[in-house]
């Protein structure tokens, strides 16, 4: 229960806090863009089983690989891709927290 609360708290709460603090004039749009980072979980559809509560996503699924994570960090640099990069990096942070609580 605690693991799920932390995991989904990071997924939904951290982008909301960042949107409200740093993107006040368009926080809802910023929040929505950052939430799109959850789409990288579509790579779970390639795994068998699709969901395994004992499996760490980091470096198991293609969009959670170390190479992908480096790309997500690079997306933080240009202002045009920063919100997308933030959403993706926050997603990875949530998954790292989840893995560390297993």
N, C-alpha and C positions, 0 to 999 in steps of 0.2 A: 504494500500500500504506500509506504513512504517513498519507495523507488519510483512508482508511477506518479506520485504527486510532484516529486522533484523534476522528473523527466518532462512531464507535460506543463509544469509550472515554468520551466525554462522555455519550452517551445512556444507557449502563449503569453506568458508574463513578461519575460525579458524583452521581446520585441515591442510590447505595449509600453513598457517603461522608457525604452529608448525613443520610441516614436513621440511620446508625450514630452520628454525632456529636450530632445534635440530637433524635432520636426514639428514644433507647436502649430504652425500655421496650416499644415496639411498632415497632421498626425494620423488621421484615419487612412489616408492613401499610403503613407509610409508604413503603417502597421500592416495593411493588406499586402503590400509588396514584400515585406519581410516574411509574412506568413506563407508566401508562395515558395519559400525555401523548403517547405515540407514536401513539395513535389518530388524531391530526390528520393523519397521513400518508395517511389514507384519501382525502383530497382529491386525491392523485396519480392516483386512478382517473379523475378528470375530464379529465386531460391526455392529449394524443396526441403522442408516445408516453407511456405511463404512466411510464417511467423513462428519463431522459436524463442520463447522467453529466456532461454539460457544462452542465446547466441548474441555475441557482441557484433554490432553492425560495422564498427570501424575496421576498415581494411578487409571486410568480408564481401560486402556488396560493391559493385563497380563505382557507383556514385558516392560511396563512403570510403574510397581508397585514399591512400596518402597522396597520390598524384592529384586526385580531384580536390582534396583539401588544400593543397598548395594553390591550385587554380582559384578556389574560392577566396583564399586570402589575397591573391592578386586582384580579384574583383573589388576589394576594398579601396584600392588606390585611386582609380578614376572616379570623379564625382558622379558621373552618369551611371555607373554600375554599383555604387556604394551600397545602396539599399538592398539590392539583390545579394551582394556579397555578405552584407550583415545578416540577412535571413539565412543564407547557407551556412555561415560560420556559427551562428546561434544554433542552428540545427545540429551541427557537428558537436558543439559544446554540450547540448542536451544528450546526445548519444554517448559522448565520453563520460558524462556524469552517470548515465544509465549503466555503462560497462563497469565503471568503478564501483557501483553498488551491487553488482552481481556476486 
